[in-house]
Amino acid sequence: MIMKRSALAAAALALTLTLPTAAHAATQPAASAPAVAVVPQVLPIGVAVSALPLAAEDRTGYQRTSFKHWNAGDIPADGCNTRAEVLLAEAVVYPEIGPGCTLTSGTWWSYYDEREVTLAGALDIDHMVPLAEAWDSGASAWTAARREAYANDQGQPASLVAVTARSNRSKADQDPAEWLPPSADALCRYGAEWTATKLRWGLAVDELERDRLFDIAAGCGGTEVEFTPAP
């Protein structure tokens, strides 16, 4: 296993040199040259885990209010906040939209626990990497604006996920070393989406978290991680 992980680390080295880091993101100037389109990156899950920066976690100073959410969403003119926009994007059966963006008559699939849900109010929008975990892993160094962007991120589908309130609250702010979805069929997808979210935002992992992700990767041959570095 040590040799295998060393090989993965070597394969990921060139990638890590191009990925954003939390400190780098926090110090970017407010005004810069026109943005260049960023191409999504696709990696085997083991290589992707190897690309994650390793660091100890620190929750000093964390407050949930440091991450403003839910804001007006990606389409402010639609009258729906981020939560509602995610529900609309993930609906299996598209809901009716009432006054104040009230959603009725839709259907959703909670992949964490393989449950069909027909009431929007029975769903939570889970931050794939919880806000507290993001803070621990580098977001404490970000600006308030970047933390708001993270908390409302619809630029990568894996970042925000509609799931049953029960499964989301069971997860709370735990990382994969502490919590995994109850459905065994969800494991490879969850490991890939967790990794993708951390790579997108340049967030670190601690040793126990990384080891659990490597364990997941070992049982998920053929699984790919797709991510786009956050602007």
N, C-alpha and C positions, 0 to 999 in steps of 0.2 A: 504493500500500500504506500509506503514512503517513497519508493522509486516511482510509482505511478503518479503520485501527487507532484513529485519533482518534475516529471515530464510535462504534466499539465501546467505547472507554474512557468516552465520555460516556454511552452506554447503560447501562454497568455502574456508574456513579458512585453511584447511589442504593443499589444492592446492597452495595457495599463498605462503606458507612457502617453496615450492619447486621451484617456478618460478624464473627466472633470473630477476634482477633489472638492470636499466640503470647504476647505480653506480658500481654494482658488475661486470657487463660486462666490464666496462671501466678499471677496475683494475686487470683483469686477467693477469697472467704472460704470456710472449710470448711463453715460453716452458712449457709443462705440461705433465702429464701422457698420455698414449695412449687414444684416445677418445673411449667412450663407446656408443654403439648405443642407440639413444634416441627414445623412443616409442611415437608415436603421441597420444595426449590426446583429448578425445571427451567429451564435456560437453553440457548440455542444455544451450541455449543461456542466460537465466537469471542468471544461476550459473556462466557462463563465464564472464558476465558483472560484477558480484559481485567480481570476482577475480582480476579485474583490479585495480592497485594501484591508489589512488587519490592524486593529487598534483596540485598546481597552475602552470600555464604555464609561460614561460619566453623566449622571442625571442631575448634577448640580444646577439649580436655578430653573428647572423645568416647570412650566405652567402650560396647561392645555390652551389657555387664551393667547399664548405666544404664536399660535397658528390660527389665523383668522379663517373661519369657515362657518357656514357655507356662504360663499359670496354670490354675485349675480350670474355666475356661470360663464360658459364660453359664448353664449348668445344673450347678452343683457336684454335685448329687445323682446325676447320670448316670454318674459315675465316669470321664468322658472329659475330657481337657484341651482347650484351645482348638484345637490342631492337629487332633485327632480330630473335634471338633465341626464344623470347617470341611469336613473330608473327608466327613462324613455329610451336611452341607448341600449339597455340590456333587456328590454321587454321581449318575451317570446311571443306574447299576444299583446299588440300595442294597446295601451289604455286610452280611455276617453279623458280629455283634458278639460277640466272645469275652471271656473273663476279662481283666481289666485294660484293657478297651476295645480289644482287638486286633481289627483289621478285616480280613476276608478275603472273597474272592469278589465284590468290588465292581468297578465300572467308572467311570472318570473321563475327562473330556476336557480336555486341556491346550490352551487356545486360543492361547497364545503361539506354539506350533510345530505346532498341529493334529495332536496325537498322542492316540490312545486308550491309556489306561493301566489295567491290571487288577491291579496290585500297589500297595497303599497305600504301601509302603516306597519305591517308585520316584518318589513325589511329594514335592515341597517345598511348604510353605505360604509363598508370597511375600508380603511386605509390599509392597503396590503402590508406595508411597513408602518406600524402604528406611530402616531405622532411622538409619543414618549421615546420609542425606539429610535426614531429619526433624530431626535434631539441628542440622545446618547451617542449616536453614531456620526455626528458631525454637524447637524442642523443648528446646534447651539451657536455656531459661529456665523450663521447666515444673517442677512438683513431680514427685517420684518416682512418686506415685500416678497422675498424669496420663500420664506416660510408659508406665506399665504398662497403663493403659486403652488407649492408642494401640497398643501392641504386641499387644494381644489383642482388637482392635476387631472385633466382629461386628455392630455396629449399622448398618453400611452394607456391602452385599455386596462392593463393589469394593475395600474396604480390605485384605482378605486373600484370596488367590487360590491355588487348588491347581493347580500346573503341574509339568511334568517337572523333576526335579532338575537336569538338564543345562541347560535354559533359564534356570532361576532362578540358577544359579551363573555362567552366562555374563553375566547382567545384573549380579550382585553389588550394589554400592551406587551404580550409575550412574543419572543422570537421562536424560530423553529426548534431550538434546543429545549424549549419549555412547552410548546403547544404545536400540534399539527391537526389538520382537519380530521373529523371523525370518519369520513369516508376514505377507505383505502384507495379507491379509484381517483381520489383528488390529489394524492401525494405528489406525483410527478409534476402536475400542472402547478400546484402550490409552490413547490421548490423552485421551479423555473420562474414563476411570476415574482416571488420574493427576491430572487437573485436579479431579475431584470429591473425591478424597482430600485434596488440599491445601486446597481450599475448606472442607471439613468441619472440618479441624483448624486453620484460620487460618494455614497455613504459607506462606512466601514462595517466590518463584522468583527466580533470577538472570537476567541478560540473555540469555545463550545458551540457557538452558532455556526462557524465555518465547518467544524467537524461534522455536525449534523447535516449540513448541506452536502458535504462530500458523501456521507452515508446515503442520502437520498439519491444523489447523482449516480452512485454505484448500482442502484437498483432501477435506474431509469434510462438505460441505454437507448439511444435514438432520440431522446428528448432534446429539443433545442431551446435556447434562450434568445429571445428577440427583444432588443431595447434600442431606444434612441436617446442619446445624451440630452438632458434638459437644457433649454436655452439659458 
